[in-house]
Amino acid sequence: MISQLLHKPSLRLRILPALFASLSLAAQSPGQTIVTLTGDWQVQVSAQDQKGKPITATLKIAPVALTTVTAEKFAGLPMFNPKAGGWVKGAALAGVKAQECTTPNLLEPESLKLRTGSEPDAPLLTRGTDYEADLSWATIGRLTNGVLQEGQPVFATYHHGLLRMDSIVLTRAGQIVLRAGEAKPAAPVPPTLAEGERRLANVYLPGRIPKLTPEHLFPILESRFSEPPPEKPSPAETFAPRTMAKLRNGQPLRILAWGDSVTVGTFVPDWEHQRWQEQFVTRLRARFPKAHIELITEAWGGRNTGSYLAEPPGSEHNYAEKVLAQKPDLIVSEFVNDGGLNEAQVEEHYGKLLTDFKAIGAEWIILTPHYIRPDWMGLTKEREIDEDPRAYVKGLRQFTAKHGLALADASLRYGRLWRQGIPHSTLMLNSINHPDARGMSLFADSLMVLFPQPTNP
């Protein structure tokens, strides 16, 4: 189900501004790649070769070609639901289908034609009379007073764009070249490089765009996330000492991963190993070889913590029975669907959860949420977005600092992806908020920084 938009130790709040400033200065050090628009589909690239010699190149970027779909068959159309989210107002056009839904704005609106037969001269259906469509989300459904009957086949013809990520590459020979990525309806990845090549920048082509803008250009400013200096004692030693003792001593440790659809995570290929909680526990076992860890997942797609609290006894996701009654030693919570809470609501709502967890003797690590579809976060671009604008994230940082809890700040890592040449939305398998295995690893990264490397005796 699509997550709804209600939707390290932690580096404490007083440290974060200094961290941002130091990393920004590092990103602007001499020798970085500079990509400048010199035409609608042309860029000039300035960089240094392997010997530090300045080099430049002018590259032409090919727009994403429109794909034509002819007579795509639907065995029947559902009734159009104008009150639903765009991706579920009706049946989805297959050409723009992402995981679970569609990617918006890929359909060329004026190209959509529906007919009652697959032949070019079959009767043409009339939008607004026979059917309705959400032309942004590319979903279609029949109307009550039209000619279409339940179960009557319909054939759709249309044009659509795709998403593509190209890379500007420095070859082993010291040349700057463009490598085109594979066009996909969702989660495009940069092209694979040959041995000895270096990626200088990525160019993101989000479907049907009239021309390139600076927001589509992603020079590589950082090769990876700059980890904070290790703290002594570590956040886990400070805020989850019983968990740390069990990891070191090899005592049974029960970890509960509690969350929404991101924690359900079965949309990720090889999810048994690639969900954030699976990656986290696998790394914990490697770091603490004596550990005996039992992982339990309790997650509910499209819901939030309030949904759990509202469920009656006996229900599939009753909070008391499915969370508290598990008697976990450590709870790790992820709720992007709590994203509608402000700072005061986080304090009130999460304060109740903290009281409950203390009552059962559980320690708690809170994950900040990942970045999601930009406009759902109030963002207009995917560059220069280091600081998460959501009040919920600010509230979590304040709450954990106030109550002495460990914060795994995944949001901080997502906010710097653009510096690594990656628009964060390209990690979303559903083009909204379901991260791929790369995105899941950022949660695991933020958790593992809380746990110290064992020292040799």
VEXDREN-2710 file (C-alpha; in Angstrom, 1 decimal):
% VEXDREN-2710
k/r/px/py/pz
1/MET/0.0/0.0/0.0
2/ILE/1.2/3.5/-0.8
3/SER/2.4/5.2/2.4
4/GLN/0.2/8.2/3.2
5/LEU/1.8/11.6/3.6
6/LEU/1.0/12.3/7.2
7/HIS/3.5/11.3/6.0
8/LYS/24.4/9.5/15.6
9/PRO/24.4/9.0/18.6
10/SER/22.9/11.2/17.1
11/LEU/24.9/14.3/16.3
12/ARG/23.2/16.6/18.8
13/LEU/21.4/19.7/17.5
14/ARG/24.2/22.1/18.5
15/ILE/26.7/20.2/16.4
16/LEU/24.7/19.9/13.2
17/PRO/25.2/23.5/11.8
18/ALA/29.0/23.2/12.2
19/LEU/28.9/19.8/10.5
20/PHE/27.0/21.2/7.5
21/ALA/29.4/24.2/7.3
22/SER/32.5/22.1/7.3
23/LEU/31.2/19.7/4.7
24/SER/30.1/22.5/2.4
25/LEU/33.6/24.0/2.5
26/ALA/35.1/20.6/1.7
27/ALA/32.7/20.3/-1.3
28/GLN/34.0/23.5/-2.7
29/SER/37.6/22.6/-2.6
30/PRO/39.8/23.3/-5.7
31/GLY/39.6/20.7/-8.4
32/GLN/35.9/20.0/-8.3
33/THR/34.0/19.3/-11.5
34/ILE/32.0/22.3/-12.9
35/VAL/29.2/21.7/-15.3
36/THR/27.7/24.7/-17.0
37/LEU/24.7/24.8/-19.4
38/THR/25.7/26.3/-22.8
39/GLY/22.5/25.4/-24.7
40/ASP/19.1/23.7/-24.2
41/TRP/20.7/20.3/-24.4
42/GLN/24.4/21.1/-24.2
43/VAL/26.9/21.4/-21.3
44/GLN/30.4/22.5/-20.8
45/VAL/32.4/20.4/-18.3
46/SER/35.6/21.6/-16.6
47/ALA/37.6/19.1/-14.5
48/GLN/41.1/17.8/-13.8
49/ASP/42.5/14.7/-15.3
50/GLN/44.4/11.9/-13.4
51/LYS/47.5/14.1/-13.2
52/GLY/45.7/17.2/-12.0
53/LYS/45.8/18.9/-15.5
54/PRO/42.7/21.1/-16.2
55/ILE/40.6/19.7/-19.0
56/THR/37.3/20.9/-20.6
57/ALA/34.7/19.3/-22.9
58/THR/31.4/20.3/-24.5
59/LEU/28.8/17.6/-24.5
60/LYS/25.4/17.2/-26.1
61/ILE/22.7/15.5/-24.0
62/ALA/20.1/13.6/-25.9
63/PRO/16.5/14.2/-24.7
64/VAL/14.6/11.1/-23.6
65/ALA/12.7/9.8/-26.6
66/LEU/9.0/9.4/-26.4
67/THR/7.7/5.8/-26.4
68/THR/4.6/4.9/-28.3
69/VAL/2.2/2.3/-26.9
70/THR/-0.4/1.1/-29.3
71/ALA/-3.7/-0.7/-28.3
72/GLU/-2.7/-1.6/-24.8
73/LYS/-5.5/-3.9/-23.6
74/PHE/-7.5/-3.6/-20.5
75/ALA/-9.9/-6.4/-19.8
76/GLY/-12.2/-3.8/-18.2
77/LEU/-12.0/-0.5/-16.6
78/PRO/-12.9/0.2/-12.9
79/MET/-15.1/3.2/-12.1
80/PHE/-13.0/6.4/-12.0
81/ASN/-12.6/7.6/-8.5
82/PRO/-11.9/11.4/-8.5
83/LYS/-11.5/11.4/-4.7
84/ALA/-8.6/8.9/-4.6
85/GLY/-4.9/9.6/-4.9
86/GLY/-4.0/10.1/-8.6
87/TRP/-2.2/6.7/-8.8
88/VAL/-5.4/4.8/-7.7
89/LYS/-8.1/6.8/-9.4
90/GLY/-8.4/4.1/-12.1
91/ALA/-6.4/1.5/-14.0
92/ALA/-2.8/2.4/-14.6
93/LEU/-1.2/2.7/-18.0
94/ALA/1.5/0.1/-18.1
95/GLY/4.1/2.2/-19.9
96/VAL/4.6/4.5/-16.9
97/LYS/4.0/2.0/-14.2
98/ALA/6.4/2.0/-11.2
99/GLN/6.4/-0.3/-8.3
100/GLU/2.8/-0.3/-7.0
101/CYS/1.7/2.8/-8.8
102/THR/2.7/5.1/-11.7
103/THR/5.3/7.8/-12.2
104/PRO/3.6/11.1/-12.7
105/ASN/4.1/13.5/-15.6
106/LEU/5.5/10.9/-18.0
107/LEU/2.3/10.5/-20.1
108/GLU/1.9/13.0/-23.0
109/PRO/-1.6/14.1/-22.1
110/GLU/-2.9/14.9/-25.6
111/SER/-1.8/11.6/-27.0
112/LEU/-4.1/9.4/-24.9
113/LYS/-6.8/7.7/-27.0
114/LEU/-9.2/5.0/-25.8
115/ARG/-11.1/2.7/-28.1
116/THR/-13.4/-0.3/-27.7
117/GLY/-11.3/-2.4/-30.1
118/SER/-7.7/-2.9/-31.1
119/GLU/-8.2/-1.8/-34.7
120/PRO/-7.2/1.8/-35.6
121/ASP/-10.8/2.4/-36.8
122/ALA/-12.5/1.0/-33.7
123/PRO/-14.9/3.4/-32.0
124/LEU/-13.2/6.2/-30.1
125/LEU/-14.3/6.8/-26.5
126/THR/-14.9/10.3/-25.3
127/ARG/-13.2/11.6/-22.2
128/GLY/-15.6/13.2/-19.7
129/THR/-18.5/11.1/-21.1
130/ASP/-17.3/7.5/-21.4
131/TYR/-14.2/7.7/-19.3
132/GLU/-12.1/10.0/-17.2
133/ALA/-8.4/10.1/-16.7
134/ASP/-5.8/11.6/-14.4
135/LEU/-3.4/12.7/-17.0
136/SER/-0.6/13.4/-14.5
137/TRP/-0.7/10.0/-12.9
138/ALA/-1.8/8.2/-16.1
139/THR/-4.8/6.3/-14.6
140/ILE/-8.1/5.8/-16.4
141/GLY/-11.6/4.7/-15.4
142/ARG/-15.1/4.5/-16.8
143/LEU/-18.0/6.8/-16.0
144/THR/-21.5/6.0/-14.9
145/ASN/-23.4/7.3/-17.9
146/GLY/-20.9/6.4/-20.6
147/VAL/-21.1/3.6/-23.1
148/LEU/-18.6/1.4/-21.3
149/GLN/-19.9/-1.6/-19.3
150/GLU/-18.3/-3.5/-16.5
151/GLY/-15.8/-6.0/-17.9
152/GLN/-15.9/-4.5/-21.4
153/PRO/-12.4/-4.5/-23.0
154/VAL/-10.7/-1.2/-23.7
155/PHE/-7.6/-0.4/-25.7
156/ALA/-5.3/2.5/-25.0
157/THR/-2.9/4.2/-27.3
158/TYR/-0.5/6.9/-26.0
159/HIS/3.0/8.4/-25.9
160/HIS/5.1/8.6/-22.8
161/GLY/8.5/9.6/-21.6
162/LEU/10.8/7.8/-19.2
163/LEU/13.4/8.7/-16.6
164/ARG/17.1/8.5/-17.4
165/MET/20.4/9.2/-15.6
166/ASP/23.4/9.9/-17.8
167/SER/27.0/10.2/-16.5
168/ILE/29.8/12.5/-17.5
169/VAL/32.9/10.3/-17.2
170/LEU/36.6/10.8/-17.2
171/THR/38.1/7.9/-19.2
172/ARG/41.4/6.2/-18.5
173/ALA/42.8/8.1/-21.5
174/GLY/42.0/11.4/-19.8
175/GLN/39.0/12.3/-22.0
176/ILE/35.6/13.6/-20.8
177/VAL/32.8/11.7/-22.4
178/LEU/29.0/11.2/-21.9
179/ARG/27.6/7.8/-21.0
180/ALA/23.8/7.4/-21.4
181/GLY/21.9/5.4/-18.7
182/GLU/19.0/3.1/-19.3
183/ALA/15.6/4.9/-19.6
184/LYS/13.1/3.5/-17.0
185/PRO/9.7/4.4/-15.7
186/ALA/11.1/4.6/-12.1
187/ALA/14.4/4.4/-10.2
188/PRO/16.9/5.0/-13.0
189/VAL/20.5/4.2/-12.2
190/PRO/23.7/5.8/-13.6
191/PRO/25.5/3.7/-16.2
192/THR/28.2/1.3/-15.2
193/LEU/31.7/2.5/-15.7
194/ALA/34.7/0.6/-17.0
195/GLU/37.7/-0.1/-14.8
196/GLY/39.8/3.0/-14.2
197/GLU/37.1/5.5/-15.2
198/ARG/35.8/8.2/-12.9
199/ARG/32.3/9.6/-12.7
200/LEU/32.5/13.4/-12.7
201/ALA/28.8/14.2/-12.7
202/ASN/25.3/12.9/-13.5
203/VAL/22.7/14.4/-15.6
204/TYR/19.1/13.6/-14.6
205/LEU/16.5/13.6/-17.3
206/PRO/13.1/13.2/-15.5
207/GLY/10.9/12.4/-18.5
208/ARG/9.3/14.9/-20.7
209/ILE/11.2/18.1/-20.1
210/PRO/11.5/20.9/-22.8
211/LYS/15.2/21.5/-22.0
212/LEU/17.9/21.1/-19.4
213/THR/18.1/23.4/-16.4
214/PRO/20.7/23.7/-13.6
215/GLU/18.4/21.5/-11.4
216/HIS/19.1/18.6/-13.8
217/LEU/22.9/18.7/-13.3
218/PHE/24.6/16.9/-10.4
219/PRO/28.4/17.2/-10.3
220/ILE/30.0/14.8/-7.9
221/LEU/31.0/17.0/-4.9
222/GLU/31.4/14.2/-2.4
223/SER/32.3/10.6/-3.2
224/ARG/30.5/9.4/-0.1
225/PHE/28.8/10.6/3.0
226/SER/31.3/12.2/5.4
227/GLU/30.9/10.2/8.6
228/PRO/31.1/12.2/11.9
229/PRO/34.1/11.5/14.2
230/PRO/33.3/8.5/16.4
231/GLU/32.0/9.5/19.8
232/LYS/33.4/8.0/23.1
233/PRO/31.4/6.5/24.6
234/SER/29.4/5.6/21.5
235/PRO/25.7/6.5/21.2
236/ALA/24.7/2.9/21.8
237/GLU/26.9/2.6/24.9
238/THR/25.3/5.8/26.2
239/PHE/21.6/5.3/25.2
240/ALA/21.3/1.6/24.8
241/PRO/23.7/0.1/27.3
242/ARG/21.7/-3.2/27.9
243/THR/21.7/-3.8/24.2
244/MET/25.4/-3.3/24.0
245/ALA/26.1/-5.6/26.9
246/LYS/24.1/-8.4/25.2
247/LEU/25.8/-7.9/21.9
248/ARG/29.3/-8.1/23.6
249/ASN/28.4/-11.0/25.9
250/GLY/26.6/-13.1/23.4
251/GLN/23.3/-13.1/25.3
252/PRO/20.0/-13.4/23.4
253/LEU/19.0/-10.1/22.0
254/ARG/15.5/-9.5/20.6
255/ILE/15.3/-6.5/18.2
256/LEU/11.9/-5.3/16.9
257/ALA/11.8/-3.3/13.7
258/TRP/8.6/-1.3/13.9
259/GLY/7.3/0.8/11.0
260/ASP/5.2/1.4/8.0
261/SER/5.5/0.2/4.3
262/VAL/9.2/1.1/4.3
263/THR/9.7/-1.4/7.0
264/VAL/7.4/-3.9/5.3
265/GLY/9.9/-3.6/2.5
266/THR/8.9/-6.6/0.5
267/PHE/8.9/-4.4/-2.7
268/VAL/12.7/-4.5/-2.7
269/PRO/14.2/-7.3/-4.7
270/ASP/15.8/-9.9/-2.4
271/TRP/14.0/-8.2/0.4
272/GLU/14.9/-11.0/2.9
273/HIS/18.4/-9.6/2.8
274/GLN/18.0/-6.0/1.5
275/ARG/15.4/-4.5/3.8
276/TRP/16.9/-1.9/6.2
277/GLN/16.4/-4.1/9.2
278/GLU/17.9/-7.1/7.5
279/GLN/21.0/-5.1/6.4
280/PHE/21.3/-3.7/9.9
281/VAL/21.2/-7.0/11.8
282/THR/23.5/-8.6/9.3
283/ARG/26.1/-5.9/9.9
284/LEU/25.6/-6.1/13.7
285/ARG/26.3/-9.9/13.6
286/ALA/29.5/-9.2/11.6
287/ARG/30.6/-6.5/14.0
288/PHE/29.7/-8.6/17.1
289/PRO/30.4/-12.2/16.3
290/LYS/29.3/-13.5/19.7
291/ALA/25.8/-11.9/19.2
292/HIS/22.7/-14.0/19.3
293/ILE/20.1/-11.7/17.6
294/GLU/16.5/-12.4/17.0
295/LEU/14.9/-10.0/14.5
296/ILE/11.2/-9.4/14.6
297/THR/9.4/-7.1/12.1
298/GLU/6.1/-5.5/12.8
299/ALA/5.1/-3.2/10.0
300/TRP/1.9/-1.8/8.5
301/GLY/1.9/-0.2/5.0
302/GLY/0.1/3.1/4.6
303/ARG/-0.2/3.6/8.4
304/ASN/1.5/5.4/11.2
305/THR/2.0/5.1/14.9
306/GLY/-1.4/6.6/15.6
307/SER/-3.0/3.8/13.4
308/TYR/-1.4/1.2/15.7
309/LEU/-2.7/2.9/18.9
310/ALA/-6.2/3.1/17.4
311/GLU/-6.5/-0.6/16.6
312/PRO/-8.7/-2.6/19.0
313/PRO/-7.6/-5.7/20.8
314/GLY/-7.4/-8.8/18.6
315/SER/-6.7/-6.8/15.4
316/GLU/-3.7/-7.7/13.2
317/HIS/-1.8/-4.6/14.2
318/ASN/-2.9/-3.8/17.7
319/TYR/-0.1/-1.9/19.5
320/ALA/-0.2/-3.6/22.8
321/GLU/-0.3/-7.1/21.3
322/LYS/2.0/-6.7/18.3
323/VAL/4.6/-4.3/19.7
324/LEU/4.6/-4.2/23.5
325/ALA/3.8/-7.9/24.0
326/GLN/6.8/-9.0/21.9
327/LYS/8.9/-7.9/24.9
328/PRO/11.8/-6.7/22.7
329/ASP/15.1/-5.7/24.2
330/LEU/15.5/-3.0/21.5
331/ILE/12.9/-1.3/19.4
332/VAL/14.0/0.5/16.2
333/SER/11.2/2.6/14.7
334/GLU/10.8/4.0/11.2
335/PHE/7.6/6.0/10.4
336/VAL/7.8/8.2/7.4
337/ASN/4.0/8.2/7.7
338/ASP/4.3/10.2/10.9
339/GLY/5.7/13.0/8.8
340/GLY/2.7/15.2/9.4
341/LEU/3.5/15.7/13.1
342/ASN/5.0/18.9/14.2
343/GLU/7.5/19.3/17.0
344/ALA/4.9/19.6/19.8
345/GLN/3.0/16.6/18.5
346/VAL/6.1/14.5/18.4
347/GLU/6.8/15.4/22.0
348/GLU/3.3/14.5/23.1
349/HIS/2.8/11.4/20.9
350/TYR/6.2/9.9/21.2
351/GLY/6.3/10.7/24.9
352/LYS/3.5/8.2/25.4
353/LEU/5.4/5.6/23.4
354/LEU/8.6/6.2/25.5
355/THR/6.6/5.6/28.7
356/ASP/5.3/2.3/27.4
357/PHE/8.7/1.1/26.2
358/LYS/10.3/1.9/29.5
359/ALA/7.6/0.0/31.3
360/ILE/8.5/-3.2/29.4
361/GLY/12.3/-2.6/29.7
362/ALA/12.9/-1.9/26.0
363/GLU/15.5/0.5/24.7
364/TRP/14.6/2.6/21.7
365/ILE/16.4/3.9/18.6
366/ILE/14.4/6.3/16.4
367/LEU/15.1/6.5/12.7
368/THR/14.5/9.8/11.0
369/PRO/12.7/9.3/7.7
370/HIS/14.1/9.3/4.2
371/TYR/13.5/12.1/1.7
372/ILE/10.4/11.3/-0.4
373/ARG/8.8/12.8/-3.5
374/PRO/10.1/16.4/-3.5
375/ASP/6.8/18.3/-3.7
376/TRP/5.4/16.2/-0.9
377/MET/8.2/17.7/1.3
378/GLY/7.7/21.2/0.0
379/LEU/10.8/21.0/-2.1
380/THR/11.0/22.4/-5.6
381/LYS/14.3/20.8/-6.6
382/GLU/16.7/18.0/-5.6
383/ARG/19.9/20.1/-5.2
384/GLU/21.0/22.2/-2.3
385/ILE/18.6/20.4/0.1
386/ASP/21.0/19.3/2.9
387/GLU/18.6/20.4/5.6
388/ASP/15.3/18.5/5.9
389/PRO/12.4/21.0/5.9
390/ARG/10.0/18.7/7.8
391/ALA/8.9/19.7/11.3
392/TYR/8.6/16.0/12.1
393/VAL/12.4/15.5/11.6
394/LYS/13.2/18.6/13.6
395/GLY/10.8/17.2/16.3
396/LEU/12.6/13.8/16.4
397/ARG/16.0/15.4/16.8
398/GLN/14.7/17.6/19.6
399/PHE/12.8/14.6/21.3
400/THR/15.8/12.3/21.3
401/ALA/18.1/15.0/22.6
402/LYS/15.7/15.9/25.4
403/HIS/15.0/12.4/26.5
404/GLY/18.4/10.8/26.1
405/LEU/17.6/8.5/23.2
406/ALA/19.6/7.3/20.3
407/LEU/18.8/8.9/16.9
408/ALA/19.7/7.2/13.7
409/ASP/19.7/10.2/11.3
410/ALA/18.9/8.7/7.9
411/SER/17.4/12.0/6.8
412/LEU/20.9/13.6/7.1
413/ARG/22.3/11.1/4.7
414/TYR/19.4/11.5/2.2
415/GLY/19.9/15.2/2.3
416/ARG/23.4/14.9/1.0
417/LEU/22.8/12.5/-1.9
418/TRP/22.7/15.3/-4.4
419/ARG/26.3/16.1/-3.5
420/GLN/27.1/12.5/-4.5
421/GLY/25.5/13.1/-7.9
422/ILE/22.2/11.3/-7.0
423/PRO/18.8/12.9/-7.0
424/HIS/17.1/11.2/-4.0
425/SER/13.9/10.5/-6.0
426/THR/15.8/8.1/-8.2
427/LEU/16.1/5.8/-5.3
428/MET/12.3/5.5/-5.0
429/LEU/10.9/2.3/-6.7
430/ASN/7.4/3.7/-6.7
431/SER/8.6/7.3/-7.5
432/ILE/7.1/8.4/-4.2
433/ASN/8.5/6.9/-1.0
434/HIS/9.6/3.3/-1.4
435/PRO/13.4/3.2/-1.4
436/ASP/15.4/0.6/-3.3
437/ALA/18.2/-1.5/-1.8
438/ARG/20.6/1.5/-2.0
439/GLY/18.1/3.6/-0.1
440/MET/17.6/0.9/2.5
441/SER/21.3/0.8/3.1
442/LEU/21.3/4.4/4.2
443/PHE/19.0/3.5/7.1
444/ALA/21.5/0.7/8.0
445/ASP/24.4/3.1/7.7
446/SER/22.8/5.5/10.1
447/LEU/22.1/2.8/12.6
448/MET/25.6/1.2/12.5
449/VAL/27.3/4.6/13.2
450/LEU/25.7/4.3/16.7
451/PHE/27.5/1.1/17.5
452/PRO/31.3/1.1/18.1
453/GLN/33.8/-1.2/16.4
454/PRO/34.9/-3.8/19.0
455/THR/38.4/-3.1/20.3
456/ASN/41.0/-5.8/20.4
457/PRO/41.7/-7.1/23.9
END
